[in-house]
């Protein structure tokens, strides 16, 4: 199948699973929440949504493997690998807050070739695949043209239980707060990256993230004309548990600030 055909099928599946998540939220109770670790929450909604995504994506590419947050499916050197977060922003979801999102990336021989993020609260789906621009609900989007953080709005996040780097992270936050239009913390890295791709945020940085948090969003940022790296400026942002993203000017600013501080 061509990527365009695959992508449209993924979008259709994502909307279907998103409708399931939204419907479950209507009667969701805090008693349905399980703890995977300190401040690390999961519910039957995450698990069932992930299973629905895995089942649907297997139908689209039967020979594919999976990297999933809830370990519903695995991989063994398949040519195509799906990277799935069924509900990025679970803490927001269980408190009936937005944003929370479905995040799906597709890799071919370890290269990301597709990203789809569905932010359920605003009913916005961000998507792109190799060779295409980035769209939000069929409207083309792109990163901003802000030259430095003094002209930008920056997003970040705070890891739920890894506090070893928190003080240095807060120093970066302080610098950004004092020298930018402001800083935002939404609690969904996938959504933050989609918003960078859409030009709503000018940049984003966070540590302690997993590959399923960032794979789709990082791809969208790059497809939308932005730049992504780890904190040293290298390419280990998928598995290195740290990421900087933004347009080129903002990216360079954030990289410099983070290198001085962290």
N, C-alpha and C positions, 0 to 999 in steps of 0.2 A: 504494500500500500504506500501511496505517497504521503508525505508528512501532512499535507493539507487535509487529507482524508482522516488520518489518525488524529490530528488535532481537533477537528470538528467532532469526532466521536468522543474524545476525552472531555471536551467542553460539555457535550450533552450528558455524559455520565456524571461529571462534576456537579452540574445543576441538579440532577436527580438525587444524588447523595446529599447535596446541600438542602434540598427540600425535606429529606428525612431528618437531618440535624435540626432544622428550624421547627419541624413538627414536634420532635422530642423535647425541645426547649420549653414548649408550652406547659408541660406537666412535670418538668424536671425538678428533682428535690436534692438538696444538699446531702441527703442520706444516701444518694446514689453514687457518691464520690468515693474513690479508693485512693490510698496513698501509695505511690511507688517509692517515695523517699521524702526527705524533708522538703515541704512546700511543693512537691512534685505530684500533681493530681492527674487522675484518669477516671473515666466513667464508662459505663456500657455504651454510651453514645460514641465515644472515640473508637472503641473496639468494633462495634457493629458497622460504623461508617467506614473504617479501614477495610473490613472484610468485604463490604459492598464494592469499594474501590478496587481491591485486588481482584475480585471475581470479574468485574467489568473490564478491567485492563487486560486480564488474561484472555478475554474474548477478542480484544482488539489486536493484541500481539501474543498469540498462544505460547510462543517459545521464549518469552521474556522472563527475567528474574526481578526480584524486589528487594529494596531496602526500605523498611517501614518502622515507624516509631514504636508501634505496639507489637512488633514481631509476628504479625499475622502470616507473613510469607518471607521466604529467603531467596538466595541466589547462589549459583555455582558456576561462575564464569560465563554466563549467557552473553550474547552479543548485545542484547538490549536489556537495560535495567531501568525499572521505574523507582523513583525515590518519592516516598509518600509521607506527608503529615496529614492525617485525617481531620485534625482540629487544632490548628496552631492558635494558641490563645485559650487553652482549656480553662485557666483560672478566670478569665473574663467570662467565658461561657457559663461556668457554674454559678457565677454571681449575676448572670443575666446582663452582662455588659458587652459592648462591642469595642474594638473589632475582634472577631475570630474568623479563621479562614481555613479552607482546604488548600493544600499546596501539593502540586504534582510536578515532578521533573522527569524527563526521559533522557537517558544516556545511551549513546551508541559507541561501543568500544571505549568507554570511560569519558567520552566527550558529551557534554550536555547539549542536546539538540532541540529541546522543547521545555517550556515552562508555562504552567497554568496555575493561577491563584484566584480562588473565589472567596471574596470577603462577603460573608453572609449578611451582616447587618445592613450594609448599603446595597446589597444585591448587585455587586460589581464583580465582573470576571475579567482578569488581566491575563493576556495570553500572547505568546509568540512561539514560532518555531524557526529553525534554521532557514535563513533566506528571506524572512519576512520582518516587517516592523513590529512594534508592540502595540496592542490594542487594549482598550478598556471598553467593554460593551460595544464593540465594533467601531469605536472612535480611536484613531491613531494617537498615541501619546509619545512623549519624549522627555528626557531629563531637562532641567532648567539650564539657563545660561549664566547663572550667578557666578561671578569670578572668584569670590572668596567668602568665608563664613560671615563676614560683616554684612553681607547682603543675603544671607541664607537662613532658612529654618531647618534645624537639625533634629534627627530622631536618635534615640538610644534605647537601651534596655538594661535591666539589672538581673544578673543570674539568680535563680531561685535559691541556690544553696552553696555556691562557690564564692566565698567571700574573701579569698586570699588576695585578690587584685582590686577589691572594692575601693580602698582608699585612693589608689592611683586613678582608678576609673572616675571617682568623684572629682579629682583634680582636673581631669579633662572636661568633665561636665561643667565645673565652675568656670573654666576658661571659655567654653562655648557660650554659657549663659551670659557672660559679661561682654562677649564680642560678636554676638550674632543677633538675629531677630528673635531667637529663643530656642528652647529645646523641648521636645515632646517625648513621652514614654507611653506607648500604647499597649504594650504587653503582647504583641504579635509581630515577631520579626518578619514573617512572610509578608504581612500587610505593610510594614514599614518599607521593605524593599520594593514592593509594588508601587507604593506612593512615591518613592524616589524615581522609579521608572516613569511615573506619571507626572513628575514635576511638582508634586505637592510638597514633598520634602526635598531639600537640596542635597542632603547627605545623611548617612546613617553609620553608626558604629556600635559594636557590642561584642562582648566575649562570652564564652561558655555555651555557644550554640552548637547544635548538632547538624549533620548534613541535611536532614529532612526539613530543618528550619529555613535553610538558606539556598538550597540547590535551585529551586524554581525562581526565586526572587533575584538571586545573583545573575542568572541567565537573562531575566527581563531587563535588569539595569544595563547590562552590557549591550543587549539588543537595542535599547532605547538611547544609546550613545554615551553611556556612562562608563565608569571604571570601578573595578572591584579588586580587593587584595586582602591578605592577612595584615596584621599589625606591623610587620616588617616591610611591607610593600611587595611581598612575594605572592605566589599563586596558591598557597595552602589554606584557602578560606573555606573550602568544603569540609575538610576533616581536621583542620587546625584549631577549631573552636574559637575563632575570632575573625571579625570581618569589618572592613571599611568599604563604603560604597557611596558614590555620588557622581556628579559631573566632574570633569577633569580639574577644574579650579578648586572646588570644594574638597574633592578627594585629596589633592596635594596638601591643602591646608590641614585637614584632619590627620593625614599621615604624619606631617611634621609635628603637630601638637602631641599626638600619641607617642611618637618616638622620643620626644623630650621628656614625657611624663611616665610612660609605661615600659 
